[in-house]
Amino acid sequence: MLCHSRAREADVHGDLSDAEQASRTLNDLAPDVVVNLAALTDVDECERKPQLAYLTNVRIVENLGRWIRDSGNKSYLVQLSTDQVYDGPGPHKEHDVTLGNYYGFSKYAAELAATVASGIVLRTNFFGPSHCPGRRSLTDWLLQSLIQQRAITAFNDIRFSPLSIERLVDLLGAIVARRRQGIFNLGSRNGMSKAEFAYMFAAVMGVPTTCMTSGTSDRMKLVAYRPKDMRMDSSSFEDAFGVALPTLQEEIHSMKRAYAYEAG
């Protein structure tokens, strides 16, 4: 397994948003499987800089998909998408797309670009200890904020159904082994509001919540609109891969072990 990144620690470097560099890199590697994790996930930054969002979230996938299609290489593309392609009352099936911000639009455009190649699109959201220097996950930020007693607002009007990063990584192995094609939701079996998530996570981790309040996203000065209900119906994935996905409560409780391991 080789890791591509702009970071020095990566095995492979290069700007995959540049068609020539992408083609040259892929020709040299001739990968059997390409798992695309490159993305600009800052929702407000995507709204402020749509061209950067396009280059990072869409053009890279266009270049990957085009190379797989035209090179004759039988690579399998795994494209990670987002639950932010959904809004309105959930849980949502895969056909129920509603786009409300540029981040969601760019990720949906990337899905369309990915379909020219043999592969799978996973609409997902995940949390847990981040292993990327300089980048924090939702639970990294939440845990640090609560420990340091920084005032934060947990949104009670936004619902989602994420998985733990450990679960997602485990499932990627089965996905690559089976090489099924299509677009699939991949989330926990049920969902909850981000406020419910934050308070349950705090209770599991044993940290105080005196600095945290529950409020609505509409009262915050956010650049981009936030979808209100991103809960996903992942039954199609369960059926296709013969798995039973966990509840969000189960995934939150797994964080005590995950962060204990990270600390150790």
N, C-alpha and C positions, 0 to 999 in steps of 0.2 A: 504494500500500500504506500502510495506517495501523496504528500500533501503539497498543494499549490497555494501560495500566498505571496503577498508583497513583503512579508516579514523575513528577516534574515534566517530564522530558524527553519523555514520551509525547505522542502526538498527541491521544489520547482518554483521558479519566479517568472514573471511576465505579465503583461497587461492583456487579459483575456477580452477586454472590451475592444481591442484593436484586432481586426479580422486577420491580418497577416501574422501578428504575433500568436494569436490563438491557434491558427492553422499550423504554424511552424511547431509550436509546443506540442500540440496533439499528434502531429505526424511523428515527432521524435519519440513520444511516449507510447503511442498506439494503445491506449487504455482499453481494458475489457469492460470496465464500469466507470462512469463518471458521476460522482455525487456532488451536485452543485450547491454549496452552502454560501456562496458569495451573495451579499445583499446589503443594501442600505435600508436598515430597519427602523431608523429614527423617523417616526411618522411626520413630525413637524418639519424636519429637515427635508423630507421628500416634497412637502408642500411648498417650502421656500425655494427649493432647487430642483425643479422637475427635470431639467436636463441631466443633472447628476443622478437622479433616481432612474432615469431612462438608461443611462450608460451602465450603471451598476446592476440594476434589476432586470433589464430587458436585453440590452445589446449583448451582454455576455452569453445569455441563453440563446440568442439568435446565432451567435458564432459557434457555440457548442452544437446546437441542433443542426446547423448547416454542414458542419464538418462530419458529423455522424452520418447524415443523409448522403453526402456527396463523396465521401472518402472510400466507401465500400467496407469500412471497418464495422464490425458487428458489435459496437459498443452499446451498452445499456445506460441510459441517462436517468438519473434520479434527481428530480427537480423539487426542492422544498418551496412550497408556496405558503400562504397565510390564511388564517381564519377571517382576516379583515376584508375578504370579498363577500362577506355576509352582513346583513343587517335586517332589522324587523324581527318579529316573533320567531324564535327558534324552538327546537333544534332544526338545523337546515340540512337538506339533502344536497348532493353535489350540483344539481341543476339550478338551485335557488340562489343565483348570484345577484347581489345588489352592491354597487360600488359607490362609496361616499367620500373617499379621499384619494389623493394622488398615489399614496403608497399602495393601497388596494388596487388601484387602476394599473400601476406598473407591474405588480405581481401577477395580475390577471393577464396582462399582455405577455408576460414571460411564460405563462402557462400555454398560451396559444403558440408562442415561438417554440416551445418544447415539443409540441405535438408533431412536428415534422420528423422527429427522430423516434427510434424505438426506445420506449422508456415509460416512466411513471411520474405523475405529479401528485405530491402529497400536500394537501392543505392541512396545516398543523400549527400548533402553538406549544411552546415548551418552557419549562422552568427548571431550576436546580443550579448547583454550583457551576460557574463558568470557568473553563480552563483556558480562556483566551486573555492574555495580558492586556490590561487597559479597557476591557469590556466587562460590564456587569449584567447579569441576568436580572429578571424581575425579583426573584427571591434574594439574590445577592444584595440588591439595592434596599429591599424591604428589611432584611435582617440587619444590615449595617445602620440603617436609619433608626430602627427601633433600639438597637444597642446604644447608639449615640444620642438617643432621645431627641432626634430632630423632628420638628412638626411636619406631619405628612397627612394627606387626605386620601382615603381609600374610596374609590368610586362605587356607589351602591346602585348606579343606573346602567352599569356595563356588565354584561354576562359573557362568560367564555367557558371553554371546556378543554384546557390544555393537558398535556402529558408531561411527565418528568423527562429530563434529557436522557437519563439512564434507560428508561423504557423505550424511547425513540431510537436510541443507538442499538438496543437489542433487536428491535423490530426491523431495522434496516438490514440486518443480516438475513432475516427470512425473506425480505422483499427482494434483495439481490439474488438470493438462491432461486427464487421462483420466477423472477423476471416477468411478472404480469404487467400488462400495459393498461393505461387509462388514468383517470383523475379520481382520487380517493380522499375523503375526509379521514383524518387520523388524529383523534383526540380521545379524551377520557369518556367513559360511558354516560356520564351526566355532567352538568355544569353548575355554576353558581356565580354570584356577583363577585367583582373584584374585592369588594369590601368583605364579604363572607370569606373569601379566599385568604385575605390578609389577616383577619382575626383568627382563623383556624390555624394558619401557618405560625402565627405568633404563639398560640397556645401550645402547639406541638414542639416548638423550639424553646418554650419556657422563657420568653422575653416579655417585658411589660408593654402595654399598649396605651399608656397614659398620654403619649405624644401623638397618637393617631386618632383622627376623627373620620366619620363616615359622611360623605357628601356626594354631590352630583357633578359630573364632568362639565355640564353646561355652565356652571358657575366659575370654572377655571378659565384662565386666559390661554387657551390652546390655539395654536395656529391652524391645525387641521381638525376637521370633524372626526369624532370617534364613533364608530358603530356601536349601537346600544345592546344588541344581542348577537353574539358571534358563536353561540353554542352550535355544535355540529352533531349530526346524526352519522356516526361512523359504522353503521351496521353493514354497509356494502364492503368496507375493508374487512370486517370480521368474517363475513361470508366468503370473500375471495381468498383470504389467507388462513381460514380455519382457526382463528384466535378469539379469545374473549378479552376485550380491553378492560382495564381497571376503572373503578370509579375515581372521581377527582379526590374524594376523601382519602382513598387508599394511597393515591399518589402524594398527597400532602403529608401523610403520616410517614412516607418513606424518606422524607427530607431530614428527619432526625438522624437517621443512619448516614445519609448522603453527606450532610454537613459535618458530622462527627468524623467521617472518613477524610473529608477535605481538610479539616483542622489537624488531623493526625499526620 
